[in-house]
Amino acid sequence: MIQDPRPEIAEGMRACRASILKPANGHGLGGDLRHALAARMAAQIGQTAMAAEHRAAMTGGDHTTIAEGGAAGDPQTAAMVAHADLVTQTPSRASEADIRALEAAGLTNPQIVALSELIAFVNYDARVRAGMALLEGIA
């Protein structure tokens, strides 16, 4: 395993992960929903271990279908799932209209920001993990 030359980066990632996945104010996006979306995005990127970590962190079964790649039940959650899928799979196709669709589904501005933070962090974390795995493979 490669020795982390910058422990402050690792600590920053841990702090960021905690603030995104277990925020003081979740703005209505509960921990299980956050982990379900994170598991779904990680699986879409090919990070199966990361997806499993997020599924294991879920405490209830309400969002298991989402975590496993299935559909959401209510329109608001379905809009969040569709947006997370879009930005994860084809970010170049995301537009202002997609934000308007979240608003039309009833999400507030703080919820849209929280969702955007989650999507950005999970995609970043997945790519960092992929890069670290490559580095470990050549070390």
Rosetta silent file (secondary structure, phi, psi, omega in degrees, C-alpha in Angstrom):
SEQUENCE: MIQDPRPEIAEGMRACRASILKPANGHGLGGDLRHALAARMAAQIGQTAMAAEHRAAMTGGDHTTIAEGGAAGDPQTAAMVAHADLVTQTPSRASEADIRALEAAGLTNPQIVALSELIAFVNYDARVRAGMALLEGIA
SCORE:     score description
SCORE:     0.000 S_00000001
   1 L     0.000  139.541 -178.942    0.000    0.000    0.000 S_00000001
   2 L   -74.774  132.999  175.878    1.261    3.472   -0.866 S_00000001
   3 L   -71.124  130.506 -179.810    2.124    5.672    2.101 S_00000001
   4 L   -72.567  112.502 -178.665   -0.004    8.820    2.025 S_00000001
   5 L   -74.008  -12.899 -177.930    2.483   11.672    1.617 S_00000001
   6 L  -132.834   83.886 -178.103   -0.148   14.216    2.626 S_00000001
   7 H   -60.755  -24.836  179.381   -2.146   13.121    5.659 S_00000001
   8 H   -66.492  -28.702  176.504   -3.974   16.456    5.636 S_00000001
   9 H   -68.401  -45.494  179.026   -5.561   15.468    2.307 S_00000001
  10 H   -61.885  -41.477  178.795   -6.832   12.204    3.780 S_00000001
  11 H   -65.988  -38.818  177.077   -8.168   14.044    6.823 S_00000001
  12 H   -62.068  -40.236  177.670   -9.846   16.602    4.574 S_00000001
  13 H   -64.360  -41.822  178.943  -11.550   13.793    2.646 S_00000001
  14 H   -62.458  -43.241 -179.896  -12.796   12.220    5.898 S_00000001
  15 H   -65.987  -41.296  178.331  -14.176   15.549    7.078 S_00000001
  16 H   -63.902  -44.910  179.027  -15.810   16.216    3.712 S_00000001
  17 H   -56.882  -46.483 -179.367  -17.323   12.721    3.639 S_00000001
  18 H   -63.410  -41.898 -177.855  -18.817   13.244    7.102 S_00000001
  19 H   -69.484  -26.620  179.413  -20.236   16.666    6.222 S_00000001
  20 H   -86.202  -42.956 -174.635  -21.854   15.299    3.050 S_00000001
  21 H   -89.286  -25.258  179.014  -23.125   11.953    4.315 S_00000001
  22 L  -136.271   62.443 -176.914  -23.957   12.909    7.907 S_00000001
  23 L   -71.932  157.397  176.161  -24.540   16.662    7.890 S_00000001
  24 L   -62.586  -39.067  177.126  -25.773   18.590   10.901 S_00000001
  25 L  -125.037  108.266 -176.606  -28.718   19.760    8.768 S_00000001
  26 L   -81.907   -4.777  179.846  -29.673   17.286    6.063 S_00000001
  27 L    53.414   33.576  177.633  -32.305   19.591    4.513 S_00000001
  28 L    87.266   -0.761  175.085  -34.685   16.667    4.268 S_00000001
  29 L  -101.616   96.408 -175.777  -32.214   14.320    2.575 S_00000001
  30 L   -68.270  166.886 -177.332  -31.829   11.629    5.231 S_00000001
  31 H   -60.299  -41.704  179.956  -28.782    9.475    5.754 S_00000001
  32 H   -66.213  -39.711  177.103  -30.255    6.360    4.172 S_00000001
  33 H   -64.150  -43.277  178.788  -31.277    8.282    1.055 S_00000001
  34 H   -60.439  -45.990  179.678  -27.803    9.823    0.824 S_00000001
  35 H   -67.734  -36.096  178.185  -26.150    6.415    1.158 S_00000001
  36 H   -63.822  -45.852  177.577  -28.590    4.852   -1.317 S_00000001
  37 H   -63.558  -41.289  179.240  -27.822    7.507   -3.915 S_00000001
  38 H   -63.063  -42.677  178.384  -24.098    7.177   -3.192 S_00000001
  39 H   -62.157  -42.919  179.972  -24.250    3.392   -3.602 S_00000001
  40 H   -61.878  -47.993 -179.441  -26.119    3.780   -6.884 S_00000001
  41 H   -64.538  -43.252  179.701  -23.641    6.315   -8.265 S_00000001
  42 H   -59.961  -41.566  178.412  -20.626    4.280   -7.136 S_00000001
  43 H   -64.199  -39.821  179.373  -22.024    1.205   -8.882 S_00000001
  44 H   -63.500  -30.674 -179.462  -22.612    3.204  -12.069 S_00000001
  45 H   -84.719  -12.571 -179.556  -18.964    4.284  -12.025 S_00000001
  46 L    95.114   13.556  178.725  -17.797    0.712  -11.445 S_00000001
  47 L   -95.596   77.035 -174.875  -16.764    1.162   -7.818 S_00000001
  48 H   -65.655  -37.724  178.831  -18.433   -1.974   -6.446 S_00000001
  49 H   -65.731  -41.773  178.089  -16.588   -1.942   -3.111 S_00000001
  50 H   -63.769  -41.613  177.591  -17.555    1.675   -2.542 S_00000001
  51 H   -60.573  -42.633  179.318  -21.171    0.875   -3.454 S_00000001
  52 H   -63.920  -38.497  177.181  -21.160   -1.982   -0.942 S_00000001
  53 H   -59.621  -43.452 -179.135  -19.807    0.344    1.770 S_00000001
  54 H   -70.204  -38.516  176.716  -22.689    2.741    1.206 S_00000001
  55 H   -63.451  -40.267  179.955  -25.291   -0.040    1.169 S_00000001
  56 H   -66.331  -26.715 -178.848  -23.841   -1.382    4.437 S_00000001
  57 H   -78.952  -11.163  179.726  -24.108    2.097    6.002 S_00000001
  58 L   -73.160  140.329 -176.721  -27.863    2.187    5.422 S_00000001
  59 L  -101.071  -16.229 -178.638  -29.909    1.601    8.562 S_00000001
  60 L  -133.923 -178.762 -177.424  -33.298    0.851    7.033 S_00000001
  61 L  -105.254    3.691 -174.640  -34.814   -0.659    3.948 S_00000001
  62 L   -59.839  -31.977 -174.268  -36.760    2.313    2.596 S_00000001
  63 L  -116.816   16.601 -178.742  -34.192    3.146   -0.074 S_00000001
  64 H   -59.115  -40.665 -179.755  -32.699   -0.279   -0.776 S_00000001
  65 H   -59.067  -42.110  178.676  -34.265   -0.391   -4.240 S_00000001
  66 H   -62.415  -46.843 -178.459  -32.556    2.887   -5.148 S_00000001
  67 H   -60.203  -30.279 -177.809  -29.198    1.636   -3.872 S_00000001
  68 L   -92.477    8.560  175.625  -29.550   -1.474   -6.020 S_00000001
  69 L    94.598    7.346 -178.862  -30.273    0.513   -9.186 S_00000001
  70 L   -90.229 -174.760 -176.800  -34.059    0.380   -9.095 S_00000001
  71 L   -84.008  157.512  175.853  -36.720    3.052   -9.278 S_00000001
  72 L   -90.594  155.242 -178.465  -37.840    5.411   -6.537 S_00000001
  73 L   -80.718  -52.577 -174.724  -41.374    5.377   -5.234 S_00000001
  74 L   -94.136  156.592 -175.233  -42.355    9.022   -4.844 S_00000001
  75 H   -61.111  -36.424 -178.982  -41.944   11.752   -7.491 S_00000001
  76 H   -66.475  -46.703  178.370  -39.543   13.881   -5.426 S_00000001
  77 H   -66.230  -38.209  177.795  -37.156   10.998   -4.768 S_00000001
  78 H   -60.510  -38.824  178.059  -37.513    9.868   -8.386 S_00000001
  79 H   -65.305  -39.790  178.463  -36.407   13.334   -9.524 S_00000001
  80 H   -65.386  -42.761  179.208  -33.346   13.142   -7.253 S_00000001
  81 H   -62.219  -46.811 -179.423  -32.468    9.677   -8.563 S_00000001
  82 H   -60.920  -40.000 -179.682  -32.862   10.795  -12.186 S_00000001
  83 H   -68.462  -43.521  178.045  -30.669   13.835  -11.566 S_00000001
  84 H   -61.661  -41.817  177.866  -27.972   11.802   -9.809 S_00000001
  85 H   -62.092  -46.833 -178.717  -28.007    9.293  -12.671 S_00000001
  86 H   -58.902  -51.773 -175.394  -27.775   12.052  -15.283 S_00000001
  87 H   -69.166  -31.845  178.930  -24.884   13.888  -13.666 S_00000001
  88 H   -74.828  -43.173 -173.858  -23.005   10.675  -12.904 S_00000001
  89 H   -88.117  -39.368 -177.233  -23.439    9.021  -16.299 S_00000001
  90 L  -141.012   68.250 -174.983  -23.605   11.951  -18.727 S_00000001
  91 H   -59.375  -28.195 -179.346  -22.630   15.165  -16.941 S_00000001
  92 H   -67.613  -17.584  179.410  -22.252   17.086  -20.202 S_00000001
  93 H   -87.876  -11.104 -178.822  -25.994   16.703  -20.795 S_00000001
  94 L   -69.319  139.400 -177.961  -26.986   18.365  -17.507 S_00000001
  95 L  -144.454  178.577  177.423  -28.526   21.798  -17.929 S_00000001
  96 H   -58.526  -33.461  179.618  -30.528   24.459  -16.160 S_00000001
  97 H   -60.356  -31.647  179.510  -33.670   22.604  -17.216 S_00000001
  98 H   -70.807  -34.683  174.434  -32.617   19.695  -15.005 S_00000001
  99 H   -67.501  -40.686  177.605  -32.428   21.993  -11.993 S_00000001
 100 H   -62.372  -34.537  177.846  -35.868   23.338  -12.903 S_00000001
 101 H   -65.511  -36.812  176.124  -37.144   19.734  -12.972 S_00000001
 102 H   -65.597  -41.988  176.904  -35.928   19.293   -9.384 S_00000001
 103 H   -62.414  -43.213  179.941  -37.759   22.472   -8.393 S_00000001
 104 H   -63.288  -28.607  178.492  -40.900   21.281  -10.179 S_00000001
 105 L   -79.374   -5.961  176.196  -40.693   18.027   -8.195 S_00000001
 106 L   104.157    6.036  177.841  -40.824   20.106   -5.007 S_00000001
 107 L   -74.947  140.568  176.302  -37.177   20.287   -3.950 S_00000001
 108 L   -83.920  166.144  177.273  -36.133   23.472   -2.184 S_00000001
 109 H   -57.791  -45.806  177.261  -32.966   25.365   -3.051 S_00000001
 110 H   -60.241  -35.019  178.006  -31.139   23.989    0.031 S_00000001
 111 H   -68.599  -38.831  178.387  -32.176   20.451   -0.983 S_00000001
 112 H   -65.555  -40.954  177.530  -30.916   20.987   -4.531 S_00000001
 113 H   -64.778  -44.727  179.325  -27.610   22.276   -3.181 S_00000001
 114 H   -61.272  -42.529  177.549  -27.340   19.321   -0.776 S_00000001
 115 H   -62.832  -43.519  179.510  -28.073   16.886   -3.620 S_00000001
 116 H   -62.725  -40.819  177.154  -25.495   18.599   -5.839 S_00000001
 117 H   -62.158  -43.782  179.533  -22.887   18.388   -3.082 S_00000001
 118 H   -61.141  -48.507 -179.529  -23.602   14.685   -2.648 S_00000001
 119 H   -59.781  -46.687 -178.932  -23.353   13.994   -6.377 S_00000001
 120 H   -62.809  -45.586 -177.126  -20.114   15.958   -6.691 S_00000001
 121 H   -65.782  -46.356 -177.282  -18.497   14.342   -3.670 S_00000001
 122 H   -61.955  -43.804  178.441  -19.416   10.759   -4.560 S_00000001
 123 H   -64.399  -40.193  176.512  -18.158   11.149   -8.114 S_00000001
 124 H   -64.131  -48.790 -178.446  -14.942   12.764   -6.856 S_00000001
 125 H   -59.505  -42.458  179.743  -14.429   10.109   -4.174 S_00000001
 126 H   -62.046  -40.018 -179.090  -14.960    7.306   -6.700 S_00000001
 127 H   -73.740  -34.661  174.509  -12.374    8.767   -9.024 S_00000001
 128 H   -63.186  -44.870  178.898   -9.852    9.302   -6.227 S_00000001
 129 H   -61.267  -41.216  178.593  -10.314    5.671   -5.209 S_00000001
 130 H   -62.847  -43.357  178.025   -9.835    4.535   -8.812 S_00000001
 131 H   -63.666  -41.623  178.826   -6.644    6.594   -9.062 S_00000001
 132 H   -65.089  -38.083  178.356   -5.287    5.247   -5.801 S_00000001
 133 H   -64.232  -39.292  176.793   -5.981    1.682   -6.942 S_00000001
 134 H   -63.891  -43.571  179.237   -4.015    2.336  -10.123 S_00000001
 135 H   -63.435  -40.130  178.614   -1.129    3.787   -8.151 S_00000001
 136 H   -65.173  -31.922 -179.912   -1.113    0.801   -5.800 S_00000001
 137 H   -70.626  -22.956  179.814   -1.028   -1.493   -8.813 S_00000001
 138 H  -103.613   -5.157 -177.907    2.197    0.066  -10.100 S_00000001
 139 L   -80.370    0.000    0.000    3.933    0.523   -6.757 S_00000001
